[in-house]
Amino acid sequence: MVIVTGKGGVGKTTVSVALGMRAAAEGKRTIVCEVAAQENASRMFEHTTVGFHEVELEENLWAISIDPDESMREYVLLQLKVRAMRDMLFRSRIFNYLAAATPGLKELVTIGKIWELAQLDRKVKSGRKYDLVIVDAPATGHGVGFLQTPRTFANIARVGPIHSQAQTLDNFITDHDNTGVAIVALPEEMPVNESAALEHDLVEEVGVAVDRVYLNGLYPERFSKDEAESLSALAAGEDGAPKAAARAALSEFGRARSQRAQLARLRRRAQAPVKTLPFLFEPDLGPEAARRLSKRLT
Amino acid sequence: MSPKSPRLSDALEGKEVVICAGSGGVGKTTTSAAIATGLAARGMKVCVLTIDPAKRLADSLGLAELGNDARRVEPKLFEQQGIEMKGELWAMMLDPKATFDELIARQAPDEESRDRVLENPIYQQISGALAGSQEYMAMEKLFELHTEGGYDVLVLDTPPSRNALDFLEAPGRLTQFIEGKSLKVFMKPTGFAAKVAGRGATVALSVMKRILGFDLIADLAEFFNAFSGMVDGFQARAKRVNKLLASPTTCFLVVCGPQGEPIDEAVYFHRKLVEAKLPFGGVNVNKVHYPAEKLRGEAEDLPAVLAEKLGDEDLARRVAANFSDYQALAERDARNIEHLAREMRATGVIRVPYLDEDVHDLAGLAQINRYLFATGEERVAMAAGRA
């Protein structure tokens, strides 16, 4: 299993889908799981709506959007085995109250569903077996809290079924042989700082293995320093397209250069290997963009 | 507010609480800090609150660290950036656990009830660690500061939630969570209410015991029991928090980026604000690529013109290709923002350009601040100086 995390807006979904495509191309049966019902992956594949069921996107690649309420219904049914009993429980006011009011329960059942997907012996009848489960996890801040949920519950319920199940989930997340975390970062000052801090928290507090840091959206180096100098005269000149074009080129040069400095900072601060992914000059990032990124992944 | 040139200062006129909301990674923290700076520069005493565990606000205000108590930002720092600070800017970073503890201490009828909650293992786990408690506490601190009345304006940078709505639902969930009455009743099988509730409830409870284990249910009941003396206080408080959020002196600013996904989320969030009858103050789009509008058509023979001027055909080709990439991004941004304005029926969308320099310090903040408080025309003029 690979958990993809990072600050909001860094392209976690794109990287998750790209990783999924990569693994699928290598022949691994892969599923990309979205949490928090954002449907970002279905946005990547415009005409497909991914819901709380396993949808095939292309050969060897599936996606699911994990809805906590649906996960809860499924979990309770697996526990009770009898649908009528489950429905009776879900109609009960006290159960609904408890389910809604207990903080972290949504996160717990979400992780439980991810665990279930990763099992070779699926609990859900007719569930497919996957070689790889990729989790498009919540943003930084919540990301650490999200992954800590099972341990928190294991501590709250000192004994009993919830304790042992939460313990199983925690062991699953912190299993360095089978579960790895990929952090997605952007080449800017604060995202680099946050990624380094996130890596520290994930390793030290949650105890997961961080395998990779992906620096996403790195501008290409299109112009050399000498070229930038010869363009600066034009950029200061009279108005019109040449001036605007020269300004755009200088802006690209400046961003590419400051991003290289951020890349160097990230490499110094991160413990895990840092891989870069290019900025794509495309108005909307669809499946083709993810596919191109997937070819750049290592 | 003139439709053509929205001014942020008009939207913020008379506001006591400004809440910057939006999905993660769109520059909420920077926007919050820049707004607070602008209001403080205009003579108000402003406090900007963040709950961000990643210390972004401290970074951008040039403070080494922030704590659960407000700290004043040195006015001298702004003078160096050409901003005259007529008022005061204060900043704080919320510590959700400390805020929760304070709240319990305030609401507890006596010391014994307070300690019972603070020492409860379930409380200790949820108050710090679990997702969701951050949102509860952001609202709580905002309310507390507003009630104390030490500031003219409070600017809240909402937690870095993937779903901006979590935040709106926080006060309701707080009440729900504290209000463990029904559970306690069911825990006493001989209770009158249990008899009234009938057999269905008893069966539900026995099924729950099977799933959760009896110990956990007993622990939860003890936890809710420990809160029992505080339920009324919490309910009253949550009502007042909701009232503050809906007050005409509060305003929600939706912050987003120009790409399709953040725009869609901003539209959705705006709809939820309207449904919840909360005061929408405007929308701010960060990192916008401004187009070079007048240049369309002229750009066709650009490679040739550039080659002549630069004396380097290869470079000219690359400069022209890069320009067309930039223009494509600018056109996408313009399209997305138009869609946003239409969906929100917003009189004006504040567009802050994608600056060449990474915004992470006071100089960057000062620049963003100038854009935010300018008129639409002034922003276009300022952005024209850039690519």
Interface residues (C-beta under 8 A of the other chain):
Chain A: K7 G8 G9 V10 A36 A37 Q38 N40 R43 V76 Q79 L80 M85 M88 L89 S92 R93 I94 F95 Y97 L98 A100 A101 T102 P103 G104 E107 P138 A139 T140 G141 H142 V144 G145 F146 Q148 T149 T152 N155 I156 A157 R158 V159 G160 P161 I162 H163 E188 E189 M190 N193 E194 A197 L198 R222 F223 E227 S230 L231 L234 G240 A241 P242 A244 A245 A246 R247 A248 A249 L250 S251 E252 G254 R255 S258 Q262 F281 E282 P283 D284
Chain B: S23 G24 G25 V26 D52 P53 A54 K55 R56 D59 S60 P121 I122 Q125 I126 A129 L130 A131 G132 S133 Q134 P159 P160 S161 R162 N163 R173 Q176 F177 E179 G180 S182 L183 F186 G200 A201 V203 A204 L205 V207 M208 R210 I211 L212 G213 F214 D215 L216 D219 L220 G257 Q259 G260 E261 P262 A292 L295 E298 A299 L302 V305 L306 K309 L310 D312 L315 R318 V319 A320 N322 F323 D325 Y326 Q327 A328 L329 E331 R332 D356 E357 D358 H360 R386 A387
